[in-house]
Amino acid sequence: MSATPEHHTETVRNSISTNVMITIVARVVYLITRFFVPPFVLARVSLEAYGLWATAFILVSYIGISTMGLSAVYAKYVAEYSARGECRRANALLSTGLSLAIPLCAVLFGATWLFWPWVLGHLKITPALATEARVVVLIVIGSFLLSLCTSAFSDALTGVQKDAANQWIWIVAYLFETVLIFLLVGLGRGVRGLAEAFLLRTVLEEGLSTIVAFRKIPWLRVSPFMVNRESLRSILSFGGVVQITSFFSIGLNSIERVLAASFIGLQASGLLDLSKKLPSMAASIPNAFTSSLTPAASYLQGALEDTEASRAPLRKLFLKGARYMNLSAAYFYAFLAVAALPLLTVWLGKHYEGAALLATIFALATQVHLMTGPGTSVLKGLGRPKEEFYYCIPNVAALVVLVPLSRLAWGAWTAVGIGSAVALSTVLSAAFFIRHANRLLALPAAEYFRRVVLPGIVPYLVSIPLVVPMIGVVNRMNRWSAAVLIVLLGAVYTAVLALVVDRWVMDEGERLWFRAVIRSRLPRFQKVAVPEQEGAQA
């Protein structure tokens, strides 16, 4: 190939920069809209009904595992084939995936309909919620399976480094859903209104993704006549492994709510969902750094020869992604972990016993969990999805030991006990996987600790002395006054942390590059000249 490794690295860096910035904007707006949904809904439905809504998404996640490997296949191989100019192979892959997903999703929906009585009994749903539960679960599952069927088009956009288009579509869709939620739930439709809003949002999002994909990818074609064995082998081999790891991932992400629903009831599941809601919402922004790493790694693998010189850009991609992702994650979780009690009280308008402690525990565990994202994404992009088992299997082993111990420690099954055991299992298995990923990518442990781990500690050193003295003051104020004070605290924390990071965490090249990016993105800075060496040092 005539293009140099430096040229391909520059191409990937530019696409990641654009995609990440738009993704962050999309997710910030999403967080703002979703911040107001739970308190609005909880003011109109019971905690048990809210637990039903949370449990419905656990069910659809497990059902959707059967086709989840397809998304990873689409993103990896479309990126790889487009880097080589092999458009026919990309079209064949997408056509083969669609031919498998559509009938499989239809079968899954029919099976859910048929086996609903068994699901109803297993979830311990009270008779008062039984009828509504059936409607809600079937609507949510149908919507979810529809999105899995048509994911080929949004994943094709991701594969050709045009994920920014997906983010704009997502913004339109979730804003539409938010309006519907406030309208339908406000009219008294309860959790059924949530399900109906989700269905209409899915139809809009998938329709727009399909239209935009055909407009932005000139070579895109799908047809049952393009189905072939080569694509089927890629789906079954690479996608099969991803599917298994997805099963573990979804199971581990929801295990505390599954155990709580089975051992305690829907109220405990709802409590755990509320406690994990803010940490989970905050995770969407750091994940913006990792979502672009799989297609980027696949692009580099397809464009470069397998030499030591070509592996250097991959190590840099991994290290930069891990560094920025962990620093951005720590920004949110340092504040959330320290201020969990006043945040939840102000947010929900009421106090739920154990929720603040669980939110703190989940915040710390989620940050450590996110540190595994760059490793799994880059290795998946290199065609090594099996490496994720080095995270999943130790996590399961830790759960087998720690969950029963939590019952002994608390004297009974409790939401706090189950949540603590799950969080500790996450931390232990994440540390094990990070060590494994660093070894595979030939990254010294000392360099990873210096460049990734230490920056993630800095936000805690800023938030603890700033926020802790104010917690008692916030707790004595009324809800709206406390909300204003928390916002002011957050603004001061952000300003102080930005100054600390700029002065003592970033190196000179990063500092110049970030300032150059800001000037290029914000119109009011367009008149400020950006020296050429600033971009070169990034």
C-alpha positions, 0 to 999 in steps of 0.5 A: 500500500502506498500510504504510510503508517503515519498517514493512516494514523492521522486519518484514524486520529482525525475521525476519532477526534470528530466522532468522540467530540460529537458523541460526548455532546450527544451523551451530555444532552442525553444525561440532561434529559434522562436526569429528570425522567426517574423523579418524574416517573417515580412521582406517578408510579410505585417503586415496584412498578419502576422495578418492573420497567428496570427488569424488562430491560434486563429481560430484553438484554438477555434475549438480544444476546442471540444477535449481539455478535452481529454488531461487532462483526459489522463494525470490525469487518466493514472498517477493515474491508473499507480500508482495503477498498473491498466494498463487495465483501462489506455488502456481502457481510451486511446482507448475510447478517440481515438474512440471519437476524430478521428470522431469528428475532422473529422467532425470539419474539414468538418464544417470549409470547409463548413462555410469558407465564413462566417469566411471570412466575419467575419474576414474582410479579404481583397480580395487580401488575401482571396484565400491565407487565405482559404488555410492557415487556412485549413492547420493550422486547419487540422494540429491542429486537427491531433495533437488532434487526436493522443495526447493520445500517448504523454499524456500517456507518460506524465501520466507515468512521462516520459514527457522528451521523449515528450520534445526530440520529440518536439525539433526535430519537431520544429527544423525541422519546423524552417528550413522549415520556412526559406526555404519556406518563403525565397522562396517567399511562404509567410504565406502559407509557414508558414502553410506548415512548420507547417503541416510537423512538426505536421506529424513528431511530432505525428508520433514520439510520437506514436512510442516512446509511444509504446516503452517506455510503455510496457503495452500500447495497444489501440483497439476499443474493449477496449472502455467501459462506465467507461472510457466514464463517466470519459471523459465526467465528468472530461474532460467535465469540463476541456473542458469548462474551456479550452474554457474560457482559450483560449478565454481569452488568445486571446480576445484582438486580437479577439476584435481588428480584429473585431473592428479595423482590421487585422493590429491591431490584428497583432500589439497586436500579436507582442506586446504579442509575447515576453511575450508569448514566455517567458511564456513557460519556467516558465510553465515547472514547472506547466506542471508536477504538474497535473500528479504528483498530480494525482500520489500522490492522487492515491498512498496515502490515503486521510489523513492529512499526505498525504495532506502535500506532496500536499501542498509542491508540490503546494508551491514549484511549485508556488515559483520556477515558479514565480521566473523564470517568474520574471527573464524574465518579469522584464527585458522585462518590463523595456527594452521593447522599445529597445528590440522590436526595435532591434528584429523587425528592425522597430518601431510600435507605441504602441508596446513597451507600450503593451509589458510592460503591457503584461509582467506584466500581464502574470507574474501574470497570470502564478502565477495561474498555480500551483493552477489550475494544482494541483487542476486539478490533484486532480480531481477538474477542476471546481475550475478554474471557480474562475479565468475564471468567474471573468475575464469575468466579469472584461472584460465586464466592462473594455473593454467598459471603455477603449473605453471611456478613449481613445476616440475610439477603439485602440489596446493600449486601448483594450490591457490595459483593457485585462491586468488589467482584468487578474491581478484582476481575477488572484489575486482572484483565487490565494486567493481561491486556497490557501484557498482550499490547506490550505496554509496561505496567509502570507506564500504564500506572503513570499515564492512566491510573494516576490521572484517575486519582487526581479528581478525588483529591480535588473533590474530597476537600471541596465537597465533604465539608458541604454535605452537612450544609446541603442536607439541612436545606430544602430541595431546590436550595440544595439543588442550587448549591450542588450545581455551584459546588459542581461548577467550582469542582469543575473549574478547580479540576480543569486548572489542576489537570491543565497544569499538572496532569497533561503534558505539553503536547496534549495541552497544545493539541486540546487547545488547538481542537477547542479553537477549531471547534468553537467559532469564537476562537476561529480568529485565533491562529493555531500554530502548525506545531501544535497539531504535530505534537498531539 
